Amino acid sequence: MKNAVKIRAVIDRFEDENAVLLVGEDERQAMFPAAGLPEGLSEGDHIRMEISYDAKATKAAMEETTRLLDALRGRRS
């Protein structure tokens, strides 16, 4: 199984429905949906995120894709 990655970022600003994050030590810009952040955060706030691999969701998506492709090709599952 793949290990989770922990990331630090700072909220640079908000644009429309997105937060512009400065991610990591090199402060690379990344857009993130503001609705996905905890309430009450402001520009200049520092955040931590953890990203991990979801094997169960990946498998389910692959199975659904296969089912849909089979249906388009005229096969029934």
N, C-alpha and C positions, 0 to 999 in steps of 0.2 A: 504494500500500500504506500502511496505517496504521502510524504510529510506535509503538514500545514506550513504555510509561509506567513510570517508576521511582518506587517508593513506599518510604518509610521508615515503620517502625512500632516500637512497643515492646510487649513481652509484659506485659500488666497482670496476668493471672492465668489459671489453668486451671480450667475447669468441665466436669466429666464428660470427654468425649472431645474437647473443644474448647479452643482457646486464645482468650482475649479479648485482641484487639490494640487498641492506641490508634494510629490511623493518621493520618499527616500532621502538619502543624504545629498543626492545630486538635484533634488527638487524638480523632477520632471513633471510637467503638467498633465493632469488627467481630469476628464469630466466624469462626474458621478451624479446620479439623480439625487437631488436634494431631499426628496421624499424618503430615500433610503438611509438617511442620517438620523441620529437621535434628535429629538426636538430641542430647540433652544441654543443650538450651536451658532456661532458667529464667525465672521472673518477673523483670522488670526488664531482660532482655536486649533489645538493639536489633537489628532485622533490616532487611534491604533486600529488596524484591521487584521483579520486573519482569513486567509484564503486556503481552502482545502478542496481536495478532489472528492467528488460525490459519485462513487462507483455505482450505487443503486440507481440514481437519476440518469447517469450516462447509459447504463444498460437498458433502462426503460425507454429512453429516447431512441436508442438504436433499434430496439424491437418495434417501436411504433413506426419508425421510418421504413423498416423492412416491410411491415404490414401494409403501409400506404403505397409503397412502390409495387408490391405484389398486386394490390387492388387495381392500381393504374394499368398494370400489365395484363389484367383480366384473370388473375388467379384469385382464388378464394382461400382464406385461411380458416 
